[in-house]
Amino acid sequence: MALNEKMTRALKLVAVFEASKGFLVLFAGLALFSFIHQNVQFAAEQLVRHLHLNPAKHIPRIFIEAASNLTDRRITFLALFALLYAFMRFIESFGLWFAKRWAEWFALVSGCVYLPIELYELIKGVTLFKIVFVSINLIIVIYMAVMLKQNVKKHVQKKRDIEVLRENSRAKS
């Protein structure tokens, strides 16, 4: 299998990963709409009980408190923000699937934006979940940087080839 074909497969794998993130956030955003005009704190308390979590513990308590502060306006904002984020992931995924250069740049920049946050969270406390997310993001960022560097080299070589052809045609004239 040629290197270029492997790179294309890897790019499509990144596209599928980004689309998966988009679908996950899309479903979460749509689910948020169902909480408009609902008692969100009560739903959060029920979820904590259903998961057999102690509501007095730190994270379940924060979850319930956060739910108690959600107004219909905040829920709508969060849901619309989730839909916007999902839309961005779908656009990026589409561009990566078809190997568009702008999508490669977008993937590189968006991956780099998350890295400091993910590394900070990892420093606060190491968990397998955090290690997996940082690793995946880091692999994607490195891969995108390699792809873009490879594309720049191809572009420069193409320009050189065109200049050589022009010079050869001028010399023949």
ZAPA-398837 format. One record per residue: residue number from 1; residue in one letter; x, y, z of N, C-alpha, C in turn. Coordinates in steps of 0.05 Angstrom, whole numbers. Each point is the difference from the previous one (the first is absolute). Example, Ala and Ser with C-alpha at 12.3 -4.5 7.8 and 13.67 -1.06 7.14 Angstrom:
2
<atom 1 "A" <264 -114 156> <-18 24 0> <18 24 0>>
<atom 2 "S" <-7 21 -14> <16 24 1> <-15 22 14>>
//
This chain:
173
<atom 1 "M" <17 -24 0> <-17 24 0> <18 25 0>>
<atom 2 "A" <-6 18 -18> <17 25 -2> <-5 18 24>>
<atom 3 "L" <21 16 5> <-2 19 23> <-23 19 -4>>
<atom 4 "N" <-4 9 -24> <-22 19 -6> <-27 -12 7>>
<atom 5 "E" <-4 -26 -7> <-25 -14 5> <-4 -3 30>>
<atom 6 "K" <22 -6 15> <-2 -2 29> <-8 26 13>>
<atom 7 "M" <12 22 -11> <-6 27 10> <-30 7 -5>>
<atom 8 "T" <-10 -8 -23> <-28 6 -7> <-18 -16 19>>
<atom 9 "R" <7 -25 5> <-17 -16 19> <0 12 28>>
<atom 10 "A" <24 8 8> <2 13 27> <-17 26 1>>
<atom 11 "L" <1 15 -22> <-16 25 -1> <-30 -7 2>>
<atom 12 "K" <-8 -21 -13> <-28 -8 1> <-8 -10 28>>
<atom 13 "L" <19 -13 13> <-5 -8 28> <-3 24 18>>
<atom 14 "V" <16 20 -4> <-3 25 16> <-27 13 -6>>
<atom 15 "A" <-8 -1 -26> <-26 11 -8> <-23 -14 15>>
<atom 16 "V" <1 -27 1> <-20 -15 14> <0 6 30>>
<atom 17 "F" <23 3 11> <2 7 29> <-13 27 5>>
<atom 18 "E" <6 20 -17> <-12 27 3> <-30 -1 -4>>
<atom 19 "A" <-9 -16 -19> <-29 -2 -4> <-13 -14 24>>
<atom 20 "S" <13 -19 12> <-10 -13 24> <-4 20 23>>
<atom 21 "K" <21 17 3> <-3 21 21> <-23 18 -7>>
<atom 22 "G" <-4 6 -25> <-22 17 -8> <-27 -13 6>>
<atom 23 "F" <-3 -26 -5> <-25 -13 6> <-5 -2 30>>
<atom 24 "L" <21 -5 15> <-3 -1 29> <-10 26 11>>
<atom 25 "V" <12 22 -9> <-8 26 10> <-27 8 -11>>
<atom 26 "L" <-6 -8 -25> <-26 6 -11> <-23 -13 16>>
<atom 27 "F" <4 -25 7> <-20 -14 17> <-3 12 27>>
<atom 28 "A" <23 8 12> <-1 14 26> <-15 26 -2>>
<atom 29 "G" <6 15 -21> <-14 26 -4> <-30 -4 -4>>
<atom 30 "L" <-8 -20 -16> <-28 -5 -3> <-13 -9 26>>
<atom 31 "A" <15 -16 15> <-11 -9 26> <-4 24 19>>
<atom 32 "L" <18 20 -2> <-3 24 17> <-27 14 -5>>
<atom 33 "F" <-8 0 -25> <-26 13 -7> <-23 -12 15>>
<atom 34 "S" <2 -26 6> <-22 -14 15> <-2 9 29>>
<atom 35 "F" <20 14 10> <0 10 27> <-12 28 3>>
<atom 36 "I" <-7 12 -22> <-12 26 2> <-28 -3 13>>
<atom 37 "H" <-6 18 18> <-25 0 16> <-2 -25 18>>
<atom 38 "Q" <22 -12 7> <1 -23 18> <15 8 26>>
<atom 39 "N" <-5 -16 21> <15 4 24> <27 -16 -3>>
<atom 40 "V" <20 14 -8> <26 -12 -7> <14 -10 26>>
<atom 41 "Q" <-3 14 22> <12 -9 25> <-12 -27 8>>
<atom 42 "F" <-26 -3 -2> <-13 -25 7> <10 -23 -18>>
<atom 43 "A" <3 6 -26> <10 -20 -19> <29 -8 7>>
<atom 44 "A" <16 19 8> <28 -5 8> <1 -17 25>>
<atom 45 "E" <-17 6 19> <-2 -16 25> <-8 -29 -6>>
<atom 46 "Q" <-20 -3 -18> <-8 -27 -7> <22 -15 -14>>
<atom 47 "L" <15 13 -17> <22 -13 -14> <21 -9 19>>
<atom 48 "V" <7 17 20> <20 -7 20> <-10 -24 16>>
<atom 49 "R" <-25 0 8> <-11 -23 14> <0 -25 -17>>
<atom 50 "H" <-8 3 -25> <-1 -23 -19> <28 -13 -3>>
<atom 51 "L" <21 17 -1> <27 -10 -3> <12 -9 27>>
<atom 52 "H" <-16 0 21> <8 -8 27> <25 16 10>>
<atom 53 "L" <-1 26 -6> <21 18 9> <-9 14 26>>
<atom 54 "N" <19 7 16> <-6 14 25> <-2 30 -7>>
<atom 55 "P" <-25 12 3> <-3 28 -7> <16 19 17>>
<atom 56 "A" <11 -9 22> <16 17 18> <29 1 -9>>
<atom 57 "K" <8 -19 -17> <28 0 -10> <4 24 -19>>
<atom 58 "H" <25 6 -5> <8 24 -14> <-12 2 -28>>
<atom 59 "I" <5 -18 -17> <-9 2 -28> <-30 -1 -3>>
<atom 60 "P" <-14 -20 13> <-29 1 -3> <-12 25 11>>
<atom 61 "R" <11 11 22> <-10 25 12> <3 23 -20>>
<atom 62 "I" <24 2 -12> <5 21 -20> <-20 -3 -23>>
<atom 63 "F" <-4 -24 -9> <-19 -6 -22> <-28 10 7>>
<atom 64 "I" <-9 -7 24> <-27 8 8> <-2 31 3>>
<atom 65 "E" <21 12 12> <0 29 3> <0 14 -27>>
<atom 66 "A" <16 -10 -19> <0 12 -26> <-27 -3 -14>>
<atom 67 "A" <-13 -22 4> <-27 -4 -12> <-20 19 13>>
<atom 68 "S" <3 6 25> <-19 18 13> <3 29 -10>>
<atom 69 "N" <23 7 -12> <4 27 -11> <-7 2 -29>>
<atom 70 "L" <-10 -21 -12> <-6 1 -28> <-28 12 -5>>
<atom 71 "T" <-1 22 -14> <-26 12 -8> <-6 -9 -28>>
<atom 72 "D" <-24 4 -9> <-8 -7 -28> <18 14 -20>>
<atom 73 "R" <7 25 7> <17 16 -18> <28 -12 -2>>
<atom 74 "R" <11 -9 23> <27 -12 -1> <-1 -27 -14>>
<atom 75 "I" <-21 -15 4> <-2 -26 -14> <-2 4 -30>>
<atom 76 "T" <-15 20 -8> <-2 6 -29> <27 8 -11>>
<atom 77 "F" <14 17 15> <27 9 -9> <18 -24 -3>>
<atom 78 "L" <1 -17 21> <18 -23 -1> <-7 -19 -23>>
<atom 79 "A" <-26 -4 -4> <-9 -18 -22> <8 12 -27>>
<atom 80 "L" <-4 26 -4> <7 12 -25> <31 0 -4>>
<atom 81 "F" <15 4 22> <29 -1 -2> <9 -29 -8>>
<atom 82 "A" <-13 -20 12> <6 -28 -7> <-6 -5 -29>>
<atom 83 "L" <-21 10 -10> <-7 -3 -29> <20 13 -18>>
<atom 84 "L" <9 24 8> <21 14 -15> <26 -16 0>>
<atom 85 "Y" <8 -10 23> <24 -15 2> <-2 -25 -17>>
<atom 86 "A" <-23 -14 1> <-4 -24 -17> <2 7 -29>>
<atom 87 "F" <-12 22 -8> <1 9 -28> <29 4 -9>>
<atom 88 "M" <16 13 18> <29 4 -6> <14 -26 -4>>
<atom 89 "R" <-5 -20 18> <13 -26 -3> <-8 -14 -26>>
<atom 90 "F" <-26 4 -8> <-8 -13 -25> <13 13 -25>>
<atom 91 "I" <3 26 1> <14 14 -22> <29 -9 -1>>
<atom 92 "E" <13 -1 23> <28 -9 1> <2 -29 -10>>
<atom 93 "S" <-18 -17 9> <0 -28 -9> <-3 -2 -30>>
<atom 94 "F" <-18 15 -11> <-5 0 -29> <26 8 -15>>
<atom 95 "G" <12 22 9> <24 9 -12> <23 -20 2>>
<atom 96 "L" <3 -13 23> <21 -19 3> <-5 -25 -17>>
<atom 97 "W" <-25 -8 -2> <-7 -24 -16> <9 4 -29>>
<atom 98 "F" <-4 25 -10> <8 6 -28> <28 13 -2>>
<atom 99 "A" <15 -2 22> <28 9 1> <3 29 -8>>
<atom 100 "K" <-17 17 10> <2 29 -5> <20 12 19>>
<atom 101 "R" <17 17 -11> <22 12 15> <-10 17 23>>
<atom 102 "W" <-22 15 -5> <-11 17 21> <-9 -17 24>>
<atom 103 "A" <-10 -24 -5> <-9 -17 22> <23 -11 16>>
<atom 104 "E" <23 -5 -14> <24 -9 14> <10 22 19>>
<atom 105 "W" <-1 25 -10> <8 23 17> <-20 3 24>>
<atom 106 "F" <-25 -3 -6> <-21 3 21> <4 -22 21>>
<atom 107 "A" <6 -25 -8> <4 -21 18> <25 4 18>>
<atom 108 "L" <21 11 -13> <24 5 15> <-4 22 21>>
<atom 109 "V" <-13 22 -9> <-4 22 19> <-19 -8 22>>
<atom 110 "S" <-23 -13 -7> <-19 -7 21> <12 -20 19>>
<atom 111 "G" <17 -18 -10> <13 -19 18> <19 13 19>>
<atom 112 "C" <15 20 -11> <19 15 17> <-14 17 21>>
<atom 113 "V" <-24 9 -6> <-15 16 20> <-6 -16 24>>
<atom 114 "Y" <-7 -26 -4> <-9 -17 22> <24 -11 17>>
<atom 115 "L" <23 -2 -13> <23 -13 14> <8 13 27>>
<atom 116 "P" <2 27 1> <8 11 27> <-21 -6 22>>
<atom 117 "I" <-25 1 -8> <-22 -7 20> <2 -29 8>>
<atom 118 "E" <4 -18 -19> <1 -28 6> <25 -6 17>>
<atom 119 "L" <22 12 -7> <25 -4 16> <-3 10 28>>
<atom 120 "Y" <-13 23 3> <-5 11 27> <-17 -19 16>>
<atom 121 "E" <-21 -11 -12> <-18 -19 13> <16 -25 8>>
<atom 122 "L" <18 -8 -18> <16 -24 6> <19 5 23>>
<atom 123 "I" <11 24 2> <18 7 22> <-16 0 27>>
<atom 124 "K" <-25 9 -1> <-16 1 24> <-5 -27 11>>
<atom 125 "G" <-2 -20 -17> <-5 -27 9> <1 -19 -24>>
<atom 126 "V" <17 -20 2> <4 -19 -22> <-22 -22 2>>
<atom 127 "T" <-15 -3 -22> <-18 -22 -3> <3 -12 -27>>
<atom 128 "L" <-8 -25 -4> <2 -13 -26> <-16 15 -21>>
<atom 129 "F" <-23 10 8> <-17 16 -18> <14 24 -11>>
<atom 130 "K" <13 15 18> <15 24 -8> <24 -7 -17>>
<atom 131 "I" <14 -21 7> <23 -8 -16> <-8 -8 -28>>
<atom 132 "V" <-22 -14 -3> <-10 -8 -27> <-7 25 -16>>
<atom 133 "F" <-15 19 12> <-8 24 -15> <24 17 -8>>
<atom 134 "V" <19 4 18> <24 15 -7> <15 -14 -22>>
<atom 135 "S" <3 -26 2> <15 -15 -20> <-12 1 -27>>
<atom 136 "I" <-27 -3 -2> <-14 1 -25> <4 28 -13>>
<atom 137 "N" <-5 20 17> <3 28 -11> <28 5 -9>>
<atom 138 "L" <20 -8 16> <28 4 -8> <7 -14 -26>>
<atom 139 "I" <-10 -25 -3> <5 -15 -24> <-12 15 -24>>
<atom 140 "I" <-24 10 3> <-13 14 -22> <15 26 -7>>
<atom 141 "V" <8 14 20> <15 25 -4> <26 -5 -15>>
<atom 142 "I" <15 -20 9> <25 -7 -13> <-5 -10 -28>>
<atom 143 "Y" <-20 -16 -4> <-6 -10 -27> <-8 23 -19>>
<atom 144 "M" <-16 18 10> <-8 23 -17> <24 17 -7>>
<atom 145 "A" <18 4 19> <25 16 -5> <17 -14 -22>>
<atom 146 "V" <2 -26 2> <15 -16 -20> <-13 2 -27>>
<atom 147 "M" <-26 -3 -1> <-15 2 -25> <4 28 -13>>
<atom 148 "L" <-2 21 16> <3 27 -11> <28 5 -9>>
<atom 149 "K" <20 -10 14> <28 3 -8> <4 -15 -26>>
<atom 150 "Q" <-11 -24 -3> <2 -16 -24> <-13 15 -24>>
<atom 151 "N" <-23 12 5> <-13 15 -21> <15 25 -9>>
<atom 152 "V" <14 13 19> <16 23 -6> <23 -8 -18>>
<atom 153 "K" <13 -23 7> <22 -10 -16> <-9 -6 -28>>
<atom 154 "K" <-24 -13 -3> <-11 -6 -26> <-5 25 -16>>
<atom 155 "H" <-11 20 13> <-6 25 -13> <25 14 -10>>
<atom 156 "V" <21 1 17> <25 12 -7> <13 -15 -24>>
<atom 157 "Q" <-1 -26 1> <11 -16 -22> <-15 4 -26>>
<atom 158 "K" <-26 3 2> <-16 5 -23> <7 27 -13>>
<atom 159 "K" <4 21 17> <8 26 -10> <27 -2 -14>>
<atom 160 "R" <19 -15 12> <27 -3 -12> <-2 -14 -27>>
<atom 161 "D" <-17 -20 -1> <-4 -15 -26> <-11 18 -21>>
<atom 162 "I" <-19 17 7> <-12 19 -19> <21 20 -9>>
<atom 163 "E" <17 10 18> <21 19 -8> <20 -14 -19>>
<atom 164 "V" <7 -25 6> <19 -14 -18> <-12 -3 -27>>
<atom 165 "L" <-26 -7 -2> <-13 -3 -26> <0 26 -15>>
<atom 166 "R" <-6 22 15> <0 27 -13> <28 7 -11>>
<atom 167 "E" <20 -5 16> <28 6 -8> <7 -17 -25>>
<atom 168 "N" <-8 -25 1> <6 -18 -23> <-14 9 -25>>
<atom 169 "S" <-25 9 3> <-15 9 -24> <12 26 -11>>
<atom 170 "R" <10 18 18> <12 25 -9> <27 -6 -14>>
<atom 171 "A" <14 -20 11> <26 -7 -13> <-3 -11 -28>>
<atom 172 "K" <-22 -15 -4> <-6 -11 -26> <-9 20 -20>>
<atom 173 "S" <-11 22 10> <-11 20 -18> <21 17 -13>>
//
